[in-house]
Amino acid sequence: MIQLTSPHVPDPGKYLTFALHNEYYSVPVLKVREIMRLCPITPVPRMPAFIQGVINLRGKIVPVIDLRKRLGLPKAVNTERACVVVVQFDTSEGQAQLMGMVVDSVEEVSHFHPLDLELPPDFGSDIDNRFITGMAKSKDTVKTLLDLNRLLNFVGPWVLPTLTPCPSV
């Protein structure tokens, strides 16, 4: 297993909960900058499949990803309630960056107490859980807590190969 999750239980507090493929995911509400209806997204060439493109958010260009694709989930069938959740995360250089994430629907703001939170379970040696900071028990469901810094810093096998210049003729 790629064990990149932090060794401590996630911090209690308020989390924005959203749905993807009939499952619930949460991110710290203090990282959420805006929730907006799905709008036209301008594609950018030579990007990985999960990067949909960019939007103009009040004069600022913000990249947008398809969170389903980023997490390896199947394509959405019903996009009626889909929206873009704009979050702020820290780049690998420590800079604050905005990123839009297309989700199926926003559900609620949940308040998780320390007893509600646990580390991610050990799924075995071949399971990649690097984007998961923990699990939250809420009523009769379990919500997966996502690590925005790891989820949105794109390091890994998707990186495009370096282009070599064509020889001159």
C-alpha positions, 0 to 999 in steps of 0.5 A: 500500500502507498502509505502517504496519509498522515499518522494522526487522526484528522482534525475535528470540525466542520467539513463540506460533504459532497457526493460522487458515485453514490458515496460521500466525501468531505473536505475541511469547510475552511478550504472551500472558497465557493460553490457554483453551478456547473458552467462552461469550462475552457479546455486546455490542450495536453492536460491529463484526462482528469483536468477539464480545463479552466474557468474565469472566476471574477477575473481569475483563471481557475483550473478545474478537475473532474473529481470522478476521473481523478479518483478513478470513478466511472463517468457520471450518468446524471449531471443535473445537480453537478457543481464546481466546488472551488477550494484553496490548497497548498502547492508543493512549493507552499503557495496557496492555489485555487482549484475547482472540482466538479462533484455530483452534488453538494450535500451538507456541512457536517460537524465531526467530533473527535470520536467521529473520526478515524484513520483510513483502514488498512486495505492491503498492500496494493491499495493507493489511499494517498488522497484519504486523510481519514474516515468520519462516522455520521449517522448511518454512513461513513464519509471519506475525508480527502487530503486536498494538498495530495489530491490536487498536487499532480505528481505521479504517473500522469505526467506527460513525457518530455517533448524532444525537438524535431531535428532540423532538415 
